[in-house]
Amino acid sequence: MYVWYVSYGSNMHAARLRHYLAGGRPPGGARTCPGCRDPRPPVRSAPVVLPGCMYFALESRNWTGGVAFYDPDGPGEVWGRAHLVTAGQFSDIAAQEMHRAPSADLDLAAVLARGRVQLGPGRYETLVHPGSLDGLPLLTFTAPWSADEVAHSRPTDTYLAHLASGLREAGGWDDEQIAGYLEKCRLGVPVRTGASRAQAVTHARFERKEPH
């Protein structure tokens, strides 16, 4: 089964994602990634726009500054890059973001049916299914809290450079748009809906249920 892994953070950058797939320590990073059981690169990647907002909070164990989170209920839109990978690769990328060892495929049935499932209390332990692209599900992960429920923090320039490189590689935006988008996210200013030239996605409707 193939799914779209949607990154809105540093894994938009292909060189950064490569370490999550094949293992190793990315330049500027403090943590060595174990890699996926299947280290193959994505079949393809595409620019996407999600409903909600992206914000920076907490402190990265890898970059030392604030890290990106996705609030699907927030105002505006989020720019990202969708990577077409196997369900197993998505499971292993998610495990690494959750600081777990990749070992088994996630059961994606619940998130595909409900739109959102909390696997744990951690920063990237909530799965989100915000829509579909070319008939395949878009999947990402974020924190269980909303943008208004946590103090925002400033990201490092190194981290922002990975985000900018990933958005540039995606091909949906020029440098001026990318700089403006990241600055708005850093300041907590909603990105106006319709501001992006990237391919729109079909939005899934979230069911307001408590995660199991």
WODA-V682913 format. One record per backbone hydrogen bond with DSSP energy under -1.0 kcal/mol. CO is the residue of the C=O (numbers start at 1). NH is the residue of the N-H. E is the energy in kcal/mol with one decimal. If there is no record, write none. Layout:
BEGIN
co=CO nh=NH e=E
co=CO nh=NH e=E
END
This chain:
BEGIN
co=1 nh=87 e=-2.4
co=3 nh=85 e=-2.5
co=4 nh=139 e=-3.0
co=5 nh=83 e=-2.9
co=7 nh=81 e=-2.5
co=9 nh=12 e=-1.7
co=10 nh=13 e=-1.7
co=13 nh=17 e=-2.5
co=14 nh=18 e=-2.0
co=16 nh=19 e=-1.0
co=17 nh=21 e=-1.7
co=18 nh=22 e=-3.3
co=19 nh=23 e=-1.3
co=21 nh=36 e=-2.4
co=24 nh=33 e=-2.6
co=26 nh=29 e=-2.2
co=33 nh=24 e=-2.5
co=44 nh=84 e=-3.0
co=46 nh=82 e=-3.2
co=48 nh=80 e=-2.5
co=50 nh=78 e=-2.8
co=53 nh=71 e=-3.0
co=55 nh=69 e=-2.5
co=56 nh=153 e=-1.5
co=57 nh=67 e=-2.3
co=60 nh=64 e=-1.2
co=65 nh=60 e=-3.7
co=67 nh=57 e=-2.1
co=69 nh=55 e=-2.0
co=71 nh=53 e=-2.0
co=71 nh=74 e=-1.7
co=76 nh=52 e=-1.9
co=78 nh=50 e=-2.9
co=80 nh=48 e=-2.1
co=81 nh=7 e=-2.5
co=82 nh=46 e=-2.2
co=83 nh=5 e=-3.2
co=84 nh=43 e=-2.5
co=85 nh=3 e=-2.8
co=86 nh=90 e=-2.4
co=87 nh=91 e=-2.2
co=88 nh=92 e=-2.0
co=89 nh=93 e=-2.5
co=90 nh=94 e=-2.6
co=91 nh=95 e=-2.2
co=92 nh=96 e=-1.9
co=93 nh=97 e=-2.0
co=94 nh=98 e=-1.7
co=95 nh=100 e=-3.2
co=96 nh=99 e=-1.3
co=108 nh=112 e=-2.2
co=109 nh=113 e=-1.6
co=110 nh=114 e=-2.7
co=111 nh=115 e=-2.3
co=114 nh=207 e=-2.0
co=115 nh=129 e=-2.8
co=117 nh=127 e=-2.7
co=122 nh=125 e=-1.2
co=125 nh=119 e=-3.3
co=126 nh=142 e=-2.3
co=127 nh=117 e=-2.1
co=128 nh=140 e=-2.2
co=130 nh=204 e=-1.8
co=131 nh=138 e=-2.7
co=132 nh=202 e=-1.6
co=133 nh=136 e=-1.8
co=136 nh=133 e=-2.6
co=137 nh=4 e=-3.0
co=139 nh=6 e=-3.0
co=140 nh=128 e=-2.6
co=142 nh=126 e=-1.9
co=146 nh=149 e=-1.4
co=154 nh=66 e=-2.2
co=156 nh=160 e=-2.3
co=157 nh=161 e=-2.1
co=158 nh=162 e=-1.4
co=159 nh=163 e=-1.8
co=160 nh=164 e=-2.8
co=161 nh=165 e=-2.4
co=162 nh=166 e=-2.3
co=163 nh=167 e=-2.3
co=164 nh=168 e=-2.3
co=165 nh=169 e=-2.5
co=166 nh=170 e=-1.8
co=174 nh=178 e=-2.5
co=175 nh=179 e=-2.6
co=176 nh=180 e=-2.1
co=177 nh=181 e=-2.6
co=178 nh=182 e=-2.6
co=179 nh=183 e=-1.9
co=180 nh=184 e=-2.1
co=181 nh=185 e=-2.3
co=182 nh=186 e=-2.3
co=183 nh=187 e=-2.1
co=184 nh=189 e=-2.9
co=192 nh=195 e=-1.8
co=202 nh=132 e=-1.5
co=207 nh=209 e=-1.9
END
